[in-house]
Amino acid sequence: MGLELVIFIGAILVGILVYWRESQSNALYRFFNKIFNSKALQMKPTDKKGFVFKQAFLPRLVYVVGIFLIIGLIVQFLTPFKIFTNYNGISAFSSVVVGVLIGTYVANFVLKSGKVIEEKADVVEDLVNDAVEKGKDLIEDITTKEVAADDVTPTKENVPESNTDNETKKSARERLKDKGYLK
């Protein structure tokens, strides 16, 4: 279990690295796009899509599983390590695939949040300054209200006079009858 956890964390880091690398340049994806697609279907020079960068979940899953399956088959047949013949190898393979996928989504979140922070740095700074000022005002109001509440003693001027109209002497049933809600 310890080795599998290390493999999983390493795969997350590899996923972050792969996503970041594809966000910088998607030359390999362009190469395969030129090989497999006709001139009319090839991607535009401004398109940034890669194997995992700006890709939906299912194509991203297919590419990651396909790449690691090819790597696993090469290791299976060229080395003495038998990855796909026992439980531990298959478990490590699935941990690597899931870890890389999670790593790509973590990198996506970090890159997008970094761009949003860069774009809205001034707005965020103003929001923080406003919140600090409101907090200072709130603390000042709380401290002054506590002192003021202790000094104030109830007097005849502060107590509201009770209304002696006929309306307040009627019961709730009579008021509802007057409004036409009861018969």
Secondary structure as the mmCIF struct_conf table of DSSP 4:
data_model
#
loop_
_struct_conf.conf_type_id
_struct_conf.id
_struct_conf.beg_label_comp_id
_struct_conf.beg_label_asym_id
_struct_conf.beg_label_seq_id
_struct_conf.end_label_comp_id
_struct_conf.end_label_asym_id
_struct_conf.end_label_seq_id
HELX_RH_AL_P HELX_RH_AL_P1 GLY A 2 GLN A 24
HELX_RH_AL_P HELX_RH_AL_P2 ALA A 27 PHE A 36
BEND BEND1 ASN A 37 ASN A 37
TURN_TY1_P TURN_TY1_P1 LYS A 39 LEU A 41
BEND BEND2 GLN A 42 GLN A 42
HELX_LH_PP_P HELX_LH_PP_P1 MET A 43 LYS A 44
TURN_TY1_P TURN_TY1_P2 PRO A 45 THR A 46
BEND BEND3 PHE A 51 VAL A 52
TURN_TY1_P TURN_TY1_P3 PHE A 53 LYS A 54
HELX_RH_AL_P HELX_RH_AL_P3 PHE A 57 LEU A 78
BEND BEND4 THR A 79 PRO A 80
HELX_RH_3T_P HELX_RH_3T_P1 ILE A 83 THR A 85
BEND BEND5 ASN A 86 ASN A 86
HELX_RH_AL_P HELX_RH_AL_P4 TYR A 87 GLU A 119
TURN_TY1_P TURN_TY1_P4 LYS A 120 LYS A 120
HELX_RH_AL_P HELX_RH_AL_P5 ALA A 121 ASP A 151
TURN_TY1_P TURN_TY1_P5 LYS A 156 ASN A 158
BEND BEND6 VAL A 159 VAL A 159
HELX_LH_PP_P HELX_LH_PP_P2 PRO A 160 ASN A 163
BEND BEND7 ASP A 165 ASP A 165
HELX_RH_AL_P HELX_RH_AL_P6 ASN A 166 LYS A 169
BEND BEND8 LYS A 170 LYS A 170
HELX_RH_AL_P HELX_RH_AL_P7 ALA A 172 LYS A 179
TURN_TY1_P TURN_TY1_P6 GLY A 180 GLY A 180
BEND BEND9 TYR A 181 TYR A 181
#
